[in-house]
Amino acid sequence: GRGVMSIGGAGVFDGIFLVGIISALLT
């Protein structure tokens, strides 16, 4: 997102959150 820690946009930690969510779903 557009926030610092939002998902799906220009957020700085979007990539980190997406990886975390995927890892949580896979493990």
HTML snippet that shows the backbone in 3Dmol.js (N, CA, C, O; Angstrom):
<script src="https://3Dmol.org/build/3Dmol-min.js"></script>
<div id="view" style="width:600px;height:400px;position:relative"></div>
<script>
const pdb = `
ATOM      1  N   GLY A   1       0.810  -1.203   0.000  1.00  0.00           N
ATOM      2  CA  GLY A   1       0.000   0.000   0.000  1.00  0.00           C
ATOM      3  C   GLY A   1       0.850   1.262   0.000  1.00  0.00           C
ATOM      4  O   GLY A   1       2.062   1.209  -0.210  1.00  0.00           O
ATOM      5  N   ARG A   2       0.194   2.408   0.240  1.00  0.00           N
ATOM      6  CA  ARG A   2       0.942   3.668   0.214  1.00  0.00           C
ATOM      7  C   ARG A   2       1.559   3.978   1.565  1.00  0.00           C
ATOM      8  O   ARG A   2       2.399   4.872   1.673  1.00  0.00           O
ATOM      9  N   GLY A   3       1.155   3.256   2.587  1.00  0.00           N
ATOM     10  CA  GLY A   3       1.717   3.480   3.918  1.00  0.00           C
ATOM     11  C   GLY A   3       3.084   2.829   4.057  1.00  0.00           C
ATOM     12  O   GLY A   3       3.546   2.121   3.163  1.00  0.00           O
ATOM     13  N   VAL A   4       3.713   3.080   5.183  1.00  0.00           N
ATOM     14  CA  VAL A   4       5.050   2.532   5.406  1.00  0.00           C
ATOM     15  C   VAL A   4       5.001   1.012   5.484  1.00  0.00           C
ATOM     16  O   VAL A   4       5.912   0.331   5.011  1.00  0.00           O
ATOM     17  N   MET A   5       3.931   0.476   6.087  1.00  0.00           N
ATOM     18  CA  MET A   5       3.857  -0.971   6.269  1.00  0.00           C
ATOM     19  C   MET A   5       2.583  -1.541   5.672  1.00  0.00           C
ATOM     20  O   MET A   5       1.968  -2.434   6.255  1.00  0.00           O
ATOM     21  N   SER A   6       2.182  -1.030   4.512  1.00  0.00           N
ATOM     22  CA  SER A   6       0.967  -1.532   3.880  1.00  0.00           C
ATOM     23  C   SER A   6       1.306  -2.536   2.791  1.00  0.00           C
ATOM     24  O   SER A   6       2.443  -2.609   2.326  1.00  0.00           O
ATOM     25  N   ILE A   7       0.296  -3.311   2.390  1.00  0.00           N
ATOM     26  CA  ILE A   7       0.527  -4.384   1.423  1.00  0.00           C
ATOM     27  C   ILE A   7      -0.069  -4.023   0.067  1.00  0.00           C
ATOM     28  O   ILE A   7      -1.168  -3.472  -0.008  1.00  0.00           O
ATOM     29  N   GLY A   8       0.651  -4.332  -0.989  1.00  0.00           N
ATOM     30  CA  GLY A   8       0.089  -4.195  -2.332  1.00  0.00           C
ATOM     31  C   GLY A   8       0.267  -2.830  -2.955  1.00  0.00           C
ATOM     32  O   GLY A   8      -0.548  -2.435  -3.788  1.00  0.00           O
ATOM     33  N   GLY A   9       1.307  -2.089  -2.582  1.00  0.00           N
ATOM     34  CA  GLY A   9       1.479  -0.770  -3.198  1.00  0.00           C
ATOM     35  C   GLY A   9       2.908  -0.289  -3.088  1.00  0.00           C
ATOM     36  O   GLY A   9       3.841  -1.036  -3.382  1.00  0.00           O
ATOM     37  N   ALA A  10       3.090   0.943  -2.669  1.00  0.00           N
ATOM     38  CA  ALA A  10       4.415   1.537  -2.619  1.00  0.00           C
ATOM     39  C   ALA A  10       4.989   1.519  -1.209  1.00  0.00           C
ATOM     40  O   ALA A  10       5.961   2.217  -0.924  1.00  0.00           O
ATOM     41  N   GLY A  11       4.394   0.726  -0.328  1.00  0.00           N
ATOM     42  CA  GLY A  11       4.892   0.653   1.046  1.00  0.00           C
ATOM     43  C   GLY A  11       6.304   0.092   1.084  1.00  0.00           C
ATOM     44  O   GLY A  11       6.670  -0.756   0.270  1.00  0.00           O
ATOM     45  N   VAL A  12       7.092   0.574   2.035  1.00  0.00           N
ATOM     46  CA  VAL A  12       8.488   0.146   2.117  1.00  0.00           C
ATOM     47  C   VAL A  12       8.581  -1.343   2.422  1.00  0.00           C
ATOM     48  O   VAL A  12       9.461  -2.034   1.908  1.00  0.00           O
ATOM     49  N   PHE A  13       7.662  -1.838   3.268  1.00  0.00           N
ATOM     50  CA  PHE A  13       7.760  -3.225   3.718  1.00  0.00           C
ATOM     51  C   PHE A  13       6.771  -4.148   3.021  1.00  0.00           C
ATOM     52  O   PHE A  13       6.530  -5.262   3.484  1.00  0.00           O
ATOM     53  N   ASP A  14       6.192  -3.687   1.900  1.00  0.00           N
ATOM     54  CA  ASP A  14       5.218  -4.534   1.198  1.00  0.00           C
ATOM     55  C   ASP A  14       5.840  -5.886   0.851  1.00  0.00           C
ATOM     56  O   ASP A  14       5.233  -6.928   1.100  1.00  0.00           O
ATOM     57  N   GLY A  15       7.031  -5.877   0.284  1.00  0.00           N
ATOM     58  CA  GLY A  15       7.681  -7.120  -0.117  1.00  0.00           C
ATOM     59  C   GLY A  15       7.903  -8.035   1.070  1.00  0.00           C
ATOM     60  O   GLY A  15       7.690  -9.244   0.978  1.00  0.00           O
ATOM     61  N   ILE A  16       8.340  -7.451   2.203  1.00  0.00           N
ATOM     62  CA  ILE A  16       8.605  -8.261   3.389  1.00  0.00           C
ATOM     63  C   ILE A  16       7.318  -8.919   3.869  1.00  0.00           C
ATOM     64  O   ILE A  16       7.308 -10.103   4.206  1.00  0.00           O
ATOM     65  N   PHE A  17       6.228  -8.145   3.898  1.00  0.00           N
ATOM     66  CA  PHE A  17       4.955  -8.693   4.361  1.00  0.00           C
ATOM     67  C   PHE A  17       4.472  -9.787   3.427  1.00  0.00           C
ATOM     68  O   PHE A  17       3.984 -10.820   3.885  1.00  0.00           O
ATOM     69  N   LEU A  18       4.601  -9.575   2.123  1.00  0.00           N
ATOM     70  CA  LEU A  18       4.131 -10.582   1.169  1.00  0.00           C
ATOM     71  C   LEU A  18       4.909 -11.878   1.351  1.00  0.00           C
ATOM     72  O   LEU A  18       4.322 -12.960   1.341  1.00  0.00           O
ATOM     73  N   VAL A  19       6.224 -11.778   1.517  1.00  0.00           N
ATOM     74  CA  VAL A  19       7.045 -12.975   1.716  1.00  0.00           C
ATOM     75  C   VAL A  19       6.637 -13.671   3.008  1.00  0.00           C
ATOM     76  O   VAL A  19       6.551 -14.898   3.057  1.00  0.00           O
ATOM     77  N   GLY A  20       6.383 -12.875   4.067  1.00  0.00           N
ATOM     78  CA  GLY A  20       5.983 -13.461   5.346  1.00  0.00           C
ATOM     79  C   GLY A  20       4.661 -14.200   5.234  1.00  0.00           C
ATOM     80  O   GLY A  20       4.507 -15.294   5.777  1.00  0.00           O
ATOM     81  N   ILE A  21       3.708 -13.604   4.531  1.00  0.00           N
ATOM     82  CA  ILE A  21       2.397 -14.240   4.374  1.00  0.00           C
ATOM     83  C   ILE A  21       2.540 -15.542   3.589  1.00  0.00           C
ATOM     84  O   ILE A  21       1.959 -16.561   3.962  1.00  0.00           O
ATOM     85  N   ILE A  22       3.304 -15.510   2.513  1.00  0.00           N
ATOM     86  CA  ILE A  22       3.496 -16.714   1.698  1.00  0.00           C
ATOM     87  C   ILE A  22       4.177 -17.796   2.529  1.00  0.00           C
ATOM     88  O   ILE A  22       3.776 -18.960   2.485  1.00  0.00           O
ATOM     89  N   SER A  23       5.206 -17.416   3.287  1.00  0.00           N
ATOM     90  CA  SER A  23       5.916 -18.388   4.117  1.00  0.00           C
ATOM     91  C   SER A  23       4.977 -19.000   5.148  1.00  0.00           C
ATOM     92  O   SER A  23       5.016 -20.206   5.395  1.00  0.00           O
ATOM     93  N   ALA A  24       4.129 -18.162   5.751  1.00  0.00           N
ATOM     94  CA  ALA A  24       3.196 -18.668   6.762  1.00  0.00           C
ATOM     95  C   ALA A  24       2.224 -19.664   6.139  1.00  0.00           C
ATOM     96  O   ALA A  24       1.879 -20.671   6.758  1.00  0.00           O
ATOM     97  N   LEU A  25       1.782 -19.383   4.912  1.00  0.00           N
ATOM     98  CA  LEU A  25       0.833 -20.283   4.257  1.00  0.00           C
ATOM     99  C   LEU A  25       1.502 -21.595   3.858  1.00  0.00           C
ATOM    100  O   LEU A  25       0.862 -22.647   3.867  1.00  0.00           O
ATOM    101  N   LEU A  26       2.782 -21.538   3.510  1.00  0.00           N
ATOM    102  CA  LEU A  26       3.458 -22.739   3.023  1.00  0.00           C
ATOM    103  C   LEU A  26       3.962 -23.621   4.159  1.00  0.00           C
ATOM    104  O   LEU A  26       4.155 -24.820   3.956  1.00  0.00           O
ATOM    105  N   THR A  27       4.180 -23.066   5.342  1.00  0.00           N
ATOM    106  CA  THR A  27       4.762 -23.854   6.431  1.00  0.00           C
ATOM    107  C   THR A  27       3.721 -24.289   7.440  1.00  0.00           C
ATOM    108  O   THR A  27       4.052 -24.961   8.418  1.00  0.00           O
TER     109      THR A  27
END
`;
const viewer = $3Dmol.createViewer("view");
viewer.addModel(pdb, "pdb");
viewer.setStyle({}, {cartoon: {color: "spectrum"}});
viewer.zoomTo();
viewer.render();
</script>
